[in-house]
Amino acid sequence: MGEIHNRIAAFVKLGNLFRQTVQENNAVNSNEQVYINALMDKLNLAEQHNAWFTRENLFLALSNWADALTLPNIEKWLSNYNFDKIQPKLVAVIMAGNIPLVGFHDFLCVLISGHKIAVRQSSNDMHLLPFVANYLEHLEPCFKGKISFYKEKLPPYDAVIATGSTNTARYFEYYFKNKPNIIRKNRNSVAILTGKESLEELYLLGKDIFTYYGLGCRSVSKLFVPQEYDFEAFFKAIYPYREIINENKYANNYDYNKAVYLMSLYEMLENGFLMLKEDTGYGSPIATLFYERYTDQDSLKQKLIADGDQLQCVVSKGWFDNEIPFGKTQEPELWDYADHVDTLNFLLAL
């Protein structure tokens, strides 16, 4: 068990580095300060390379991972697994790039379990993870030679975890069919409103909608509302998020989608920074939130259960066993696996 403890300790130190960087503290020792400065350089590069990766969003990603990577948290997560019989394999991980460090959980799972990882990053998010790999190798010799990055063709591998759109997932399923795999497709998150929510709860829902500009699979992209629902309270509660329209890329998407809706004569509600469109789909465009009216609780529950493979999070209050409270979609625990597939179980079975 010695090596697993060393791996855990390295990730706890990584969490501390993230925390110090976000808080812009000076490190206790000069060596750590060198890494904090290097990470800040990488954050600057990421921000220049991808306009969606604002300083605020980059710091939020680091802060969330800092909160997750504590010793009690990691020990609680790993307590249900047995790492004694691992035979190290090479696991290829193909990552998305929609939000900063979106592939980090897969990276963490592969390395904490004792396997080797071959990473193919998205061109949208390519600056941070190589730094993380370098830092982990500096902390813990057992990681040396275990982490590699590839831009094109992957080396021979034993298993694969691939995340992409629903279209690329079909390609992945064919291409990787002869290897143990986890293939992730597009998923969206929804919120169920009853009309009895407080302004505070609706304000917190705004966090689930607007964080990372709604680009994450855990971002709420659709509301289910009662037949006679009045959106006045909702618009009032989310008004504090109005500054988002000052971000150029978000504003461009808002203007473009508004023009499309107007030319297509779609009915919509809007408040100057968010459009609401009645639609049966789940994946709404940026700056748009779909909504659908429901008649009774049971039929809506059945619909969401039937559509479970399209959904990442359901935000509600007292509807589902695994529902997410308002304002919490972007704060998953280490054991909240994407697509509800236990990545560690998959890796331990290789």
Secondary structure as GFF3:
##gff-version 3
##sequence-region A 1 350
A	DSSP	alpha_helix	2	22	.	.	.	ID=ss1
A	DSSP	alpha_helix	30	49	.	.	.	ID=ss2
A	DSSP	alpha_helix	55	68	.	.	.	ID=ss3
A	DSSP	alpha_helix	71	78	.	.	.	ID=ss4
A	DSSP	beta_strand	90	94	.	.	.	ID=ss5
A	DSSP	alpha_helix	104	112	.	.	.	ID=ss6
A	DSSP	beta_strand	116	120	.	.	.	ID=ss7
A	DSSP	alpha_helix	128	139	.	.	.	ID=ss8
A	DSSP	three_ten_helix	141	143	.	.	.	ID=ss9
A	DSSP	beta_strand	147	149	.	.	.	ID=ss10
A	DSSP	beta_strand	159	163	.	.	.	ID=ss11
A	DSSP	alpha_helix	166	175	.	.	.	ID=ss12
A	DSSP	beta_strand	181	184	.	.	.	ID=ss13
A	DSSP	beta_strand	188	192	.	.	.	ID=ss14
A	DSSP	alpha_helix	199	210	.	.	.	ID=ss15
A	DSSP	three_ten_helix	211	214	.	.	.	ID=ss16
A	DSSP	beta_strand	220	226	.	.	.	ID=ss17
A	DSSP	alpha_helix	232	238	.	.	.	ID=ss18
A	DSSP	three_ten_helix	239	246	.	.	.	ID=ss19
A	DSSP	alpha_helix	248	263	.	.	.	ID=ss20
A	DSSP	beta_strand	268	270	.	.	.	ID=ss21
A	DSSP	beta_strand	275	278	.	.	.	ID=ss22
A	DSSP	beta_strand	288	294	.	.	.	ID=ss23
A	DSSP	alpha_helix	297	306	.	.	.	ID=ss24
A	DSSP	three_ten_helix	308	310	.	.	.	ID=ss25
A	DSSP	beta_strand	311	315	.	.	.	ID=ss26
A	DSSP	three_ten_helix	338	340	.	.	.	ID=ss27
A	DSSP	alpha_helix	343	348	.	.	.	ID=ss28
###
